[in-house]
Amino acid sequence: MKKLLVLALAALMLVGVLAGCGSKDGAEAPSADERTTFVMGVDAEYPPFSYLGDDGAYTGFDVEVCQAVCDKLGWELEIFPVNWDQKLVQLDSNECDCVWSGMTILDSMTEAGYVISEPYYDNTQVLVVKEDSGVASSKDLAGKAVAVQLGTSGEALLNEDLADLAATFGEVVTCDSFLKCFTELEGNSVDAVFVDMPVAAAYVAEHDGLKIIDEQLGAEQYGIAFRSGDEELCKKVDDAVQELVADGTYAKIAEKYPDIVNNLLFLQK
C-alpha cells in the first residue's frame, strides 16, 4: 500500500511539472477571449515610445495606446521591461505577451514565424553628433567612432545594408541602451550615435550641444511582435487599435507626442 501511495504521489507531481511547462507562471497562456491581463514588453529607456516618467510610472506613446487597448478589452496592463537585445528570447519564454516599443518590423521575424501587427509608424535612422564637432554628413565620420544600441535595426543596418558606410568608421561601439550611447558621445568616447529619428529628436530637444545630421539612412516601419500561433491575440489588439483610431482616442494620445505624430500611419489614412 505504501509503495502504491508513493507511486501515486510521484505521478501527481509529474503531472504538475508537465502542466507547468511552456509558461512563466506554471499555467498555459489563456486564449484571447479568456485573457484578463496583458503583459507588454517594452524598452524602458526609449522615449517617446516607452520610458519611465517623472512619477516613476511607465509612459510614452506606445504605453498609452496599449493602456487604451487594455481598457477597451477589459484587460489589466502589466509592463515588462525587456533586455532589447534578448527581446524575442524573452517573448518566446512567455515573459511578456508581445514586444511593443518602437520595434522595427524585420523580414527575419516573419521568416522565423513571429506574428506581426499592422505597421503603425514610418521611421528612419539618423546620426547625432556634437554641434561643435564639425561633422556635417556621414562622410565626415570616416575613421571616427560611432555608437549604436545592441539588438536594434540601426545595428542591423550597419552590419548589412549600410555595411559599406560602417566600414569607413574607425569603430562601431555597441551599447545595451541608447542612453549609454549618448553618454559615450557626451563623454567624448565616441563621435556620433546612430539611432532612430524620433529618439534622436526627443533627446536632442532636452540636451544642449547636440545636433542631428540632416541625412536619413534607411527606411523602416514599427509594429508589434507576438509569438508564433498568436494570430488571434494580434488581431484582437489590431482591431482594438483601429477602434481607438475611429473614435478619436488615438489622435488625442498622439497630440502629446508632436515629434512622431506626422509619421503615424493610422493618422495618414
DOKOL-496023 format. One line per 4 residues: their letters; for each residue x, z, y of N, C-alpha, C. Coordinates in steps of 0.2 Angstrom, whole numbers, plus 2048, in hexadecimal, padded with zeros to 3 digits. Layout:
A	X,Z,Y,X,Z,Y,X,Z,Y | ...
***
This chain:
MKKL	804,800,7FA,800,800,800,804,800,806 | 80A,804,806,80E,805,80C,811,7FE,80D | 813,7FB,808,817,7F4,809,812,7EF,80C | 80B,7EF,80A,806,7EB,80C,805,7EC,814
LVLA	805,7F2,816,804,7F4,81D,80A,7F2,821 | 810,7F2,81E,816,7F0,822,816,7E8,823 | 814,7E5,81D,813,7DE,81E,80E,7DB,823 | 808,7DF,823,803,7DD,827,805,7DE,82E
LAAL	808,7E4,830,80B,7E5,837,810,7E0,839 | 814,7DE,834,819,7D9,836,816,7D2,837 | 811,7D1,834,80D,7CA,835,80A,7CA,83C | 807,7D0,83D,804,7D1,844,809,7D0,84A
MLVG	80F,7D3,849,814,7D3,84E,816,7CB,84E | 817,7C8,849,819,7C1,849,814,7BD,84D | 80D,7BE,84C,808,7BA,84F,809,7BB,856 | 80A,7C2,858,80B,7C3,85F,810,7C0,863
VLAG	816,7BF,85F,81C,7BC,862,81A,7B5,863 | 817,7B1,85E,816,7AA,85E,811,7A9,864 | 80C,7AD,865,807,7AC,86A,80A,7AD,871 | 810,7B0,871,813,7B1,878,817,7AB,87A
CGSK	819,7A7,875,81D,7A1,876,81A,79C,87B | 81E,799,87F,81C,794,884,819,796,88A | 81A,79D,88C,818,79F,893,81C,7A5,895 | 81C,7A6,89B,820,7AC,89E,81D,7B2,89D
DGAE	816,7B3,89C,813,7B9,89C,810,7BA,895 | 812,7B6,890,810,7B8,889,809,7B5,888 | 806,7B1,88C,7FF,7AE,88B,800,7A6,88C | 7FC,7A3,889,7FB,79C,88A,7F9,79A,891
APSA	7FC,795,894,7F9,793,89B,7F2,792,89B | 7EE,794,8A0,7E7,793,8A0,7E6,78C,8A2 | 7E0,789,8A0,7DE,782,8A2,7DC,782,8A9 | 7DC,77C,8AC,7DA,77C,8B3,7D4,780,8B5
DERT	7CF,77F,8B1,7C8,782,8B2,7C8,78A,8B1 | 7CD,78C,8AC,7CD,793,8AB,7D2,797,8B0 | 7D6,794,8B4,7DB,797,8B8,7D8,79B,8BD | 7DB,7A1,8BE,7DA,7A6,8C4,7DF,7A7,8C9
TFVM	7E6,7A5,8C6,7EB,7A5,8CB,7EF,79F,8CB | 7F3,79D,8D0,7F7,797,8D0,7FE,799,8D3 | 803,798,8CF,80A,79A,8D1,80D,794,8D4 | 80F,794,8DA,812,78F,8DE,819,790,8DF
GVDA	81D,78B,8DC,824,78B,8DC,827,788,8E3 | 82B,78C,8E7,82D,78A,8ED,834,78B,8EE | 837,787,8F3,83E,789,8F5,83C,78E,8FB | 83F,794,8FA,83D,799,8FF,841,798,906
EYPP	845,793,907,849,792,90D,848,78B,90F | 842,788,910,841,781,911,83C,780,916 | 83D,783,91C,838,781,922,838,77A,924 | 833,777,926,82C,77A,927,828,77A,921
FSYL	82A,779,91B,826,778,915,824,77F,912 | 82A,783,911,829,789,90D,82F,78E,90F | 82D,794,912,832,798,914,82F,79F,915 | 833,7A4,916,831,7AB,918,830,7AB,91F
GDDG	82A,7AD,921,828,7AE,928,82B,7B5,92B | 82A,7B6,931,82D,7BC,934,829,7C2,931 | 823,7C2,92F,820,7C7,92C,822,7C9,924 | 827,7C5,922,829,7C6,91B,825,7C2,916
AYTG	820,7BF,918,81B,7BB,913,81D,7B3,913 | 81C,7B0,90E,81D,7A9,90D,819,7A5,911 | 81B,7A0,915,817,79C,919,81A,795,919 | 817,790,91D,819,789,91D,814,785,91C
FDVE	815,77E,91D,80F,77A,91C,80D,779,915 | 812,779,910,810,778,909,80C,77E,907 | 80F,784,909,80C,78B,907,805,78B,90A | 804,789,910,7FD,78A,913,7F8,785,90F
VCQA	7FA,77F,90E,7F6,77B,90A,7F4,77D,903 | 7F9,780,900,7F8,782,8F9,7F3,788,8FA | 7F4,78D,8FF,7EF,792,8FF,7E8,790,900 | 7E7,78B,904,7E1,788,906,7DE,785,8FF
VCDK	7E2,782,8FB,7E0,77F,8F5,7DD,785,8F0 | 7E1,78A,8F0,7E0,790,8EC,7D9,793,8EE | 7D8,793,8F5,7D2,796,8F7,7CC,792,8F5 | 7CD,78C,8F5,7C8,787,8F4,7C6,787,8EC
LGWE	7CB,788,8E8,7CA,788,8E1,7C9,78F,8DE | 7C9,794,8E2,7C8,79B,8E0,7CE,79E,8DC | 7D4,79C,8DE,7DA,79E,8DA,7DE,7A3,8DF | 7E1,7A8,8DC,7E6,7AC,8E0,7ED,7A9,8E0
LEIF	7F0,7A8,8E6,7F6,7A5,8E6,7FC,7A9,8E5 | 801,7A8,8E1,807,7AB,8E0,80D,7A7,8E2 | 811,7A9,8E6,817,7A5,8E8,81D,7A7,8E4 | 820,7A2,8E1,826,7A3,8DD,82C,79F,8E0
PVNW	831,7A3,8E3,837,79F,8E5,83C,79D,8E0 | 83C,796,8DF,840,793,8DA,847,792,8DC | 84C,792,8D8,853,790,8D9,852,788,8D9 | 853,785,8DF,851,77E,8E0,855,779,8DB
DQKL	85B,77B,8D9,85F,777,8D5,85C,777,8CD | 858,77D,8CC,856,77E,8C5,84E,77E,8C5 | 84B,77B,8CB,844,77B,8CC,840,778,8C6 | 842,773,8C3,83E,770,8BD,83F,774,8B7
VQLD	845,777,8B6,846,77C,8B0,841,782,8B1 | 841,784,8B7,83C,78A,8B8,835,788,8B7 | 833,782,8B9,82C,77F,8B8,82B,77F,8B1 | 830,77C,8AD,82F,77B,8A6,82E,782,8A2
SNEC	831,787,8A5,831,78E,8A2,82B,792,8A4 | 826,78E,8A7,820,792,8A9,821,797,8AE | 826,797,8B2,827,79C,8B7,823,79A,8BD | 821,794,8BE,81C,792,8C3,818,78C,8C0
DCVW	812,78B,8C4,80E,786,8C1,80F,77F,8C4 | 813,77F,8CA,815,779,8CD,81B,77A,8D1 | 81E,775,8D3,823,775,8D9,821,771,8DF | 81F,775,8E4,81C,772,8EA,81F,775,8F0
SGMT	824,771,8F2,829,774,8F8,82D,76E,8FB | 82A,769,8FE,82E,764,900,832,760,8FB | 82F,75F,8F5,832,75C,8EF,832,755,8EF | 838,752,8EF,838,74A,8EF,836,748,8E8
ILDS	831,743,8E8,82F,740,8E1,835,73B,8DF | 838,73D,8D9,83D,738,8D6,83A,735,8D0 | 83D,72F,8CF,83B,72B,8C9,83D,72F,8C2 | 842,733,8C3,845,736,8BD,840,73C,8BB
MTEA	83C,73E,8C0,837,744,8BE,831,741,8BA | 82F,73B,8BC,829,738,8B9,82C,735,8B2 | 832,733,8B2,835,730,8AB,835,736,8A6 | 836,73C,8A9,837,742,8A5,831,745,8A3
GYVI	82B,742,8A5,824,744,8A3,821,749,8A8 | 824,74B,8AE,821,74F,8B2,81B,74C,8B6 | 816,750,8B7,810,74D,8BA,811,74E,8C2 | 810,749,8C6,811,749,8CD,80B,748,8D1
SEPY	80A,74C,8D6,804,74B,8DA,804,745,8DE | 7FF,743,8E2,7FF,73E,8E7,804,740,8EC | 809,73B,8EE,80D,73C,8F3,80A,73E,8FA | 80D,743,8FE,809,745,904,80E,745,90A
YDNT	814,743,909,819,743,90F,81E,73E,90E | 81F,73A,914,825,735,914,82B,739,917 | 831,738,914,837,73C,916,83D,737,916 | 842,739,91A,848,736,91A,84D,73B,91A
QVLV	854,739,919,859,73E,919,85D,73C,920 | 860,742,923,864,741,929,86A,745,928 | 86F,744,92D,875,748,92E,874,74C,934 | 876,753,933,876,757,939,87D,759,93A
VKED	87F,759,940,886,75A,942,886,75F,949 | 88C,761,94B,88C,765,951,88C,760,957 | 889,762,95C,888,75D,962,88F,75B,965 | 894,75F,964,89B,75E,967,89F,75B,962
SGVA	89D,759,95C,8A1,756,957,8A4,74F,958 | 8A0,74B,95D,8A2,745,95E,8A0,740,958 | 89C,742,954,899,73E,94E,893,73B,950 | 892,735,950,88D,731,952,889,72D,94D
SSKD	88C,72C,947,889,729,942,88D,72B,93B | 88A,729,935,88D,72B,92F,894,728,92E | 896,723,932,89C,720,931,8A2,725,934 | 8A0,729,939,8A4,72D,93C,8A6,733,938
LAGK	8A3,734,932,8A4,739,92D,8A9,738,928 | 8AC,732,928,8B1,730,924,8B7,735,923 | 8B8,737,91D,8BE,73C,91D,8BC,743,91E | 8B5,744,920,8B3,74B,922,8AE,74E,91D
AVAV	8AD,755,91D,8A9,758,918,8A2,758,91A | 89E,757,915,896,757,916,893,75B,911 | 88F,760,913,88B,764,90F,884,762,90D | 882,763,907,87B,761,904,879,767,900
QLGT	872,768,8FF,870,76D,8FB,86F,76A,8F4 | 871,76E,8EF,871,76D,8E8,869,76B,8E6 | 869,766,8E1,862,765,8DE,85D,761,8E3 | 860,75F,8E9,85B,75B,8ED,85C,754,8ED
SGEA	857,750,8F0,858,749,8F0,85E,747,8F4 | 860,74B,8F9,866,749,8FD,86C,749,8F8 | 86D,74E,8F4,872,74E,8EF,872,748,8EB | 86C,746,8E8,86B,741,8E4,86D,73A,8E7
LLNE	86B,739,8ED,86D,733,8F1,874,733,8F2 | 877,738,8F3,87F,738,8F4,882,736,8EE | 87F,738,8E8,882,736,8E2,880,72F,8DF | 87B,72C,8E2,878,726,8DF,878,721,8E5
DLAD	872,720,8E8,871,71A,8ED,876,71B,8F3 | 878,720,8F5,87D,721,8FA,884,723,8F8 | 885,721,8F2,88C,723,8EF,892,720,8F3 | 891,71A,8F6,896,717,8F9,897,71A,900
LAAT	892,71D,903,893,721,909,896,727,908 | 894,72B,902,897,731,900,89E,731,8FF | 8A0,72B,8FC,8A7,72A,8FA,8AC,729,901 | 8A9,728,907,8AD,728,90D,8AE,72F,90F
FGEV	8AA,734,90D,8AB,73B,910,8B1,73E,90C | 8B4,742,910,8BA,746,90D,8B8,74A,907 | 8B1,74D,908,8AF,752,903,8A7,753,904 | 8A4,753,8FE,89D,755,8FE,89C,75C,8FB
VTCD	89A,761,900,899,768,8FE,892,769,8FC | 891,76C,8F6,88A,76E,8F4,889,775,8F5 | 883,777,8F7,881,77E,8F8,87A,77F,8F5 | 879,785,8F3,873,786,8F0,86D,787,8F4
SFLK	86E,786,8FB,868,786,8FF,86A,782,906 | 865,780,909,867,77C,90F,86A,780,915 | 867,787,915,86A,78C,91A,871,78D,919 | 873,78D,913,87B,78E,912,87E,788,914
CFTE	87B,782,913,87E,77C,916,87F,77C,91D | 87A,77F,921,87B,77F,928,880,785,92A | 880,78A,926,885,78F,927,88C,78C,927 | 88D,788,922,894,785,921,895,780,927
LEGN	890,77D,92A,891,779,930,893,77D,936 | 88F,782,937,890,786,93D,896,78A,93D | 899,78B,937,89F,78F,936,8A5,78A,935 | 8A4,783,937,8A9,77E,937,8AC,77D,930
SVDA	8A9,77F,92A,8AB,77D,924,8AA,776,922 | 8A4,774,924,8A3,76D,923,8A1,769,92A | 8A1,763,92A,8A0,75F,930,899,75C,931 | 895,75D,92C,88E,75A,92C,88A,75D,926
VFVD	883,75D,927,87F,75F,922,87A,759,921 | 879,757,91A,875,752,918,86E,755,916 | 869,754,919,863,758,918,85C,754,91A | 857,756,917,850,753,919,84F,753,920
MPVA	84C,74E,923,84B,74E,92A,846,753,92D | 841,755,92A,83D,75B,92D,841,762,92D | 845,763,928,849,769,927,84E,769,92D | 851,763,92E,856,762,933,853,763,93A
AAYV	84D,761,93B,84A,761,941,848,768,943 | 845,76C,93E,843,773,93F,849,777,940 | 84F,776,93D,855,77A,93E,858,779,944 | 859,773,946,85C,771,94C,858,773,952
AEHD	852,773,952,84D,776,957,84F,77D,959 | 851,781,954,852,788,955,859,78A,955 | 85E,785,955,865,787,955,869,782,95A | 86B,785,95F,86F,781,964,875,77F,961
GLKI	877,779,964,87E,776,963,87E,771,95D | 878,770,95A,878,76B,955,874,765,957 | 875,75F,953,871,759,955,870,755,94E | 86B,751,94E,869,74D,948,86C,746,94A
IDEQ	870,743,946,872,73C,947,86C,738,946 | 86C,733,94B,866,72E,94B,867,729,946 | 867,72B,93F,868,726,93A,864,729,934 | 85F,725,931,85B,728,92C,85E,724,925
LGAE	85F,729,920,863,726,91A,85E,728,914 | 85B,723,912,857,724,90C,850,726,90D | 84B,722,90B,844,723,90B,841,726,905 | 83D,72B,905,83A,72F,900,833,732,901
QYGI	830,734,8FC,829,738,8FD,829,73E,8FA | 826,743,8FD,825,74A,8F9,81E,74A,8F5 | 81F,74E,8F0,819,74F,8EC,819,756,8E8 | 815,757,8E4,814,75D,8E0,816,75C,8D9
AFRS	81A,760,8D6,81C,75F,8CF,818,764,8CA | 815,761,8C5,812,765,8C0,815,764,8B9 | 814,768,8B4,817,767,8AE,814,761,8AA | 817,75E,8A5,814,759,8A1,80E,75C,89E
GDEE	809,758,89E,802,75A,89B,7FE,75E,8A0 | 800,75F,8A6,7FC,762,8AB,7F8,75D,8B0 | 7F6,758,8AD,7F3,753,8B1,7EC,756,8B4 | 7E8,75A,8B0,7E2,75D,8B2,7E3,761,8B8
LCKK	7E9,765,8B8,7EA,76A,8BD,7EC,766,8C3 | 7F0,761,8C2,7F3,75D,8C8,7ED,75A,8CC | 7E8,757,8C8,7E2,754,8CB,7DE,759,8CE | 7DD,75F,8CC,7D9,764,8CF,7DC,766,8D6
VDDA	7E3,766,8D6,7E6,768,8DC,7E6,762,8E1 | 7E7,75C,8DF,7E7,756,8E3,7E0,755,8E6 | 7DA,756,8E2,7D4,756,8E4,7D2,75B,8E9 | 7D5,761,8E9,7D3,766,8ED,7D7,765,8F4
VQEL	7DD,762,8F4,7E0,760,8FA,7DC,75B,8FE | 7DA,756,8FA,7D6,751,8FD,7CF,753,900 | 7CD,759,8FD,7C7,75C,901,7C9,75F,907 | 7CF,762,907,7D2,765,90D,7D3,760,913
VADG	7D5,75A,911,7D6,754,915,7CF,753,918 | 7CA,752,914,7C4,750,916,7C0,755,91B | 7C1,75B,91A,7BE,760,91E,7C2,762,924 | 7C7,75F,925,7CB,761,92B,7D0,766,92A
TYAK	7D0,76A,925,7D5,770,924,7DC,76E,924 | 7DD,768,920,7E4,766,920,7E7,764,926 | 7E3,761,92B,7E6,75F,931,7E7,765,936 | 7E3,76A,935,7E4,770,939,7EA,774,937
IAEK	7EC,774,930,7F2,777,92E,7F8,773,931 | 7F7,76C,930,7FC,768,932,7FE,768,93A | 7F9,76A,93E,7FA,76B,945,7FF,770,947 | 800,775,942,805,77A,943,80C,778,942
YPDI	80D,772,93F,814,770,93D,815,769,940 | 816,768,947,816,762,94B,81C,75E,948 | 821,761,945,827,75D,943,826,758,93D | 820,75A,93A,81F,756,933,818,752,934
VNNL	814,754,939,80D,751,938,80D,74A,938 | 811,746,93C,811,73F,93C,813,73C,935 | 816,73F,931,818,73C,92A,814,73F,925 | 80E,742,926,80A,744,921,805,73E,91F
LFLQ	806,73C,919,802,736,916,7FB,737,917 | 7F8,73D,915,7F1,73D,915,7EE,73D,91C | 7F2,73E,921,7EF,73E,928,7F0,737,92B | 7F3,732,927,7F4,72B,929,7EF,726,926
K	7EA,729,922,7E5,725,91F,7DF,724,923
***
